């Protein structure tokens, strides 16, 4: 006796209203998908493609150079360049010190604005946010005058105190750039954290106060844990922004002759473009993008694991 398998049920088409809804969704998503692919995915793909080639000159170099496949040779050359490795390490060290300090200031300012006893909240909120409202290049130009040797009021005040302070020396370049970044972005991060604080129900703080919790205890034990997602978001934004450091060193170079063209990775990539070495520029850009992705994604995974452990 042989067993017979039941016939497969015919596949029913989805209802007409479901198909109409799917077509509507696809119609609205298509322009975004096309623009996203054209202005984001295509440049990334072309950059990766260019990083795998190099220019080859024949004979005496009188003929036009040709593109030849180089594989990962450009990456090996870039990572073997001490100047480029130094720029990566320099940006990493600036971020390790500057990002936590900036976010600590942002959190402190946001908590002060959220406190009930704070007066003139609107004025201080605008005052803290104003540095970010200025264009980054304008802020960098302003700071270049404040730190330029012979013009800086800061060094003049230090000189009157008997201190020799040069904010553009090799030892002070990184702290100066970190200070410029902190001044420009603290207000932006503060506003994100402050918005998260506004979403916390007031009943939680009132209940903690009635239980005898001090203002500092309410901030540390209730508010800070509840704005943790905002802190994670601002940290990721700050990591990516620090990896893209360019405006401040580019402007500061006009008053600091010791700031070379490979001070940051993007600075080095722009220098390669100026020398018509587009393959090297593409390679350095890809390395920087991978580094920013690894740092930001690694931070997110670390935070996620700590959250799961709790």
N, C-alpha and C positions, 0 to 999 in steps of 0.2 A: 504494500500500500504506500503510495507516494503522497507526501504532503504538498499541498499547493499553497503558495504564498499569496496573501491577500493583494489584490490590485491596488496600486498607489492611487491615492485620492487625487483627483485633478486639482491643480494649483489654481486657486481663485485669484482673480485680479482684485487689487485693492479698490475700495469704493471710489466713486468719481470725486467726491469732495476731498478725499485724501490725496488723490493724484493731482487735483487742482491746487491743493495747498503745497504739495511738493514742488510743483512747477513755479508757484509764486515765490517760495523760498529760494529756489535755484535762480530765479530771475533777479532777486535782490542781491544774492551773494556773488553772482557772476562779475559785476563791475569791480567789487572789492578784490575778488580772486585774481582778476586780470591785472589790476593796478599793483597788487601785492607781488605778483610774479614779475611784473615789468620793472618796478622800482626797487625791489628788495631781493628777491631770489635770483633774478638774472644778473645783477651786479656782483652778488656773492659768488655765483657760479663762474662768472667771467674772471673774477679775481683769482679764484682757485686755479682756474685754467691757465692764466698768465703765470702763476707761480711755478708751474711745472715746465716752463720753457725758459730759454736764455737766448741772448743775442750772440750770433757767431759772425765774426769778421774774417773775411778771406784775404789772403795776400797782404798787401800793405795797408789795408783798411780804406782803400779809395772807393771801393764799391759799397753799395748799401748793405747793411747787416741783414742777416737772415735769422729767422726764428728756428731753433732746434730744440728737440725734446731733451729736457735735463733731468726729468724724474724728481727725486728728492735732493738733488745736488744743491739747489738754491737754499733749501732749508738747512742743509748741513753747513753751507757757507755762512748763512745768517747766524745760526746758533754758535758757529765757531768764531764769529767776529767779537772780540772783547768789548768794542764800543757798544754794539747792540745788546750784548748780554748785560753790560753795565746799565744801559737805559732801562731794561726790564727790571733789574734788581733795584734801581733807584726809584722807579715808580712803585714797586712793591713795598719798599721801606716807607715811602711817603704815605701810602695807603694804610699800612699797619699802624702808624702813629696818628695820622690826621683823621681818618675816618672815625675811630672810636671817640676821639676828643670832640669832634664836630657833633656827633650824634649825642654825646653826653651833654654838651651845651644846648643842643636843640631840645632834648628831653627836659632839661632844667627850665628853659624858657617857657616851654609848653605847660609844664606843671605850675609855674608861677602865674601864667595867664589864666589857667583854669582855677586857681585858688579863689575863694570867695572874697578874701580881704584885699585882693589886688585892685588898685584904683587905676582909672584911665586905661582900661583894657584895650579899647579900640586904638588909642594912640600908640601904645606899646606894640600891639600886634602889627600895625602899619610900620612902625619904626624898625622892628626886628625883620620884617619882610622886605623893606626897602632896598637893601644891598642886592637881593636877588632880582628885584625889578629893574635894576640898571643892567644894560648890556654887559656881558662878560668882558668884552674888549675894553669898554669904557672904564670898568672897575680895575682892570689890569693896568691901564695907562695911569690911572690915578695912583695906584700903589707903586708903580715904577717911579713916579716923582717923589713919593714918600720914602723910598729906600735908596734913591740914586745918590752916590757919593757926591758931596758938595752941595746937594739940594735938600737932603733928608732932614726934617726937623727932629726926627728920632735920634739920628746920630749926633746932631748938634746938641740936643739935650744931654745925651750920654757924654759928650765931650766936656760939657760944663761940669759934669759930675766926676771928671777925671777918668772916664772909661773910653777906650778906643773900640768903637763898634762899627763894623762894616757889614751891612746887611746883604751885600752882593758878593761877599767872599765865598770861596769854595765851601767852607764849613757852614755858612749861613744861607746858601742858596735854597737848600731843601726846606729848612724852617720858614724862610720867607715865602716860598711858593705854597707851603702848607698853610701859612697864615692867610694868604690871599684866597685860597680855596675855602677855608673855614669862614672867613668874612662873607664870602659871596653865597655860600650854600646853607649856612646854619638856619637862616630864616625860612628857606624853602622846606627843609626837613621839619622845622618847628611847626610850620603850618599843617603838614600832614599829620604829625603826632597830635597837635592840638585838635584837629578835626576828629581824630579817633577818641580823644578825651571827651569831646562834647557828646559822643554817642553813649557814654557810660551813664546808666540811670543814676540820678541823684540820690535815690533811696539807699543805694549801697554805701555811699559816703556818710549819709546821715545815720544809718544804722551803726556803722563802725564808730562814729563819733559818740553816739549814745552809749556804746559799750566801753568808752574810755580810751579809744585809740587817738593818738595825737595826729596833728596835721601831717607830720612826716610819715607816720605809720600808715595813714590812709593813702598817701601818695605811693609809698614803697610796696605795701602789701595788697592794695586793691587796684590802684590806677595803672601802675607800671605793668603788672601781669596782664591786664586787660587790653593794653595797647601794644602788646607783643607783636601782633601781625603788622602793625604800622612800623614798628622798629625794624622788623625783618625786611619790609619793603624798602624803607629808606636805606638800610644797609646795602641791599642789592643794588639800588640805584647809585649809591656812593661808590661801590666797588667798580661798577661799569664806568662811571664818570671819571674816576681816578685813572683807570686804564687808558682813557681817551685824553689824558692831559696834554694840552697843546697851547691854548691861548695865553696862559700866564707865562710859561717859559718863552714863547715867541715875542711877547711884548717886553718882557724883562731883559731879553737879549740886547736891546738897544741901550741899556744902561749898565749891563754886566757883560763885558767883553769875554769873560772867562766861561760864559755859558755857551757850550759848543752845540753844533747842529745835531748831535745825537744824544741830547740830554734825556729825551723821552722817546719811546718807540715810534709814536706818530711823527715826532720831529725828525727822526731818522728816515721814516718812509717819505716824508715830504722832501727831504734832502735828496733822496734817491730819485724822486720824480724830477727835481730841478736838474739832476745830472742825466736825465733821459734814460735812467735805468729802471724801467717800469716793472720788469720782472722781479727785481729785488724789492721794490716798493710793495708789490703784490704779496710777495713771500712774507715780508715783515708784517704786513697788515693781517694776513691769515694767522700768523703766530700770535699776534696780539689779540685777535678775536678769540682764538682757542684758549688763551690764557684767561681772558675775561670770563669766558663761558665756564671754564673749570673752577675758577675762584667763586663766581656767583652761584653756580650749581652746587659746588661743594659746600658752600655756606648754607644753602637751603637744605641740603641733605643732613648736615650736622644739626641744624635747628630742629628738623623733623625728627631725627633720632632722639634728641633730648626731650622733645615733646612727647614722643611715644613712651620714653622711659618713665616719665612722670605719671 
